[in-house]
Amino acid sequence: MAGFQKEAQVNAVWRFYVGQDRKWRWQHLTIHQVVISQSHAAYKDYEGCMADAQEKGYVFQPSQSKRIQREMR
């Protein structure tokens, strides 16, 4: 079962969005877009929404500035 949980964590997506009320929410989704968990509150600021998601397991990973090239051997 430990292997399944590790795989589930790797194959998941965090979605941050603004609802019709103009407040931020988050969802934790599988790669097949099934909701694993979601915020129970709405947030005026993105930072508050992200902080709540981090308490639930979200880890911020900045995008890479450029593509990594493999060395030609």
C-alpha positions as CSV (number, residue, x, y, z in Angstrom):
1,M,0.0,0.0,0.0
2,A,2.9,2.4,0.7
3,G,3.9,2.1,-3.0
4,F,0.4,3.1,-4.0
5,Q,0.4,6.3,-1.9
6,K,3.8,7.3,-3.3
7,E,2.5,6.8,-6.8
8,A,-0.7,8.7,-6.0
9,Q,1.3,11.7,-4.8
10,V,3.4,11.8,-7.9
11,N,0.4,11.5,-10.2
12,A,-1.6,14.4,-8.8
13,V,-2.3,18.0,-9.7
14,W,-3.1,21.0,-7.6
15,R,-5.5,23.4,-9.1
16,F,-5.9,27.0,-7.9
17,Y,-8.8,29.0,-9.2
18,V,-11.1,32.0,-8.7
19,G,-14.8,31.2,-8.3
20,Q,-17.8,33.3,-9.4
21,D,-17.6,35.1,-6.0
22,R,-14.1,36.2,-7.0
23,K,-12.5,34.3,-4.2
24,W,-9.6,31.8,-4.4
25,R,-10.0,28.0,-3.9
26,W,-7.9,25.0,-4.5
27,Q,-8.4,21.4,-5.5
28,H,-6.1,18.4,-5.3
29,L,-6.8,16.2,-8.4
30,T,-5.6,12.9,-9.8
31,I,-4.2,13.0,-13.3
32,H,-7.7,11.8,-14.4
33,Q,-9.2,14.9,-12.9
34,V,-10.9,13.1,-9.9
35,V,-11.0,15.4,-6.9
36,I,-8.9,14.0,-4.0
37,S,-9.5,17.0,-1.7
38,Q,-10.4,20.6,-1.9
39,S,-10.5,23.8,0.1
40,H,-13.3,24.1,2.6
41,A,-13.1,27.9,2.6
42,A,-12.8,30.6,0.0
43,Y,-9.9,33.1,0.2
44,K,-9.8,36.8,-0.8
45,D,-6.0,36.5,-1.5
46,Y,-4.1,33.9,-3.5
47,E,-1.5,33.7,-0.8
48,G,-4.0,32.7,1.9
49,C,-5.4,30.0,-0.5
50,M,-1.9,28.7,-1.1
51,A,-1.0,28.7,2.6
52,D,-4.1,26.5,3.3
53,A,-3.1,24.1,0.5
54,Q,0.4,23.9,1.9
55,E,-1.1,22.8,5.2
56,K,-2.8,20.0,3.3
57,G,0.3,18.8,1.5
58,Y,0.9,21.2,-1.5
59,V,4.5,21.8,-2.2
60,F,5.4,24.8,-4.4
61,Q,7.7,23.9,-7.3
62,P,8.7,26.8,-9.5
63,S,8.8,26.2,-13.2
64,Q,12.2,25.7,-14.8
65,S,13.5,28.8,-16.6
66,K,14.7,26.8,-19.5
67,R,14.6,23.2,-20.8
68,I,17.3,20.9,-19.5
69,Q,19.3,19.4,-22.3
70,R,20.8,15.9,-22.1
71,E,24.5,15.6,-22.8
72,M,25.3,14.0,-26.1
73,R,27.8,11.2,-25.7
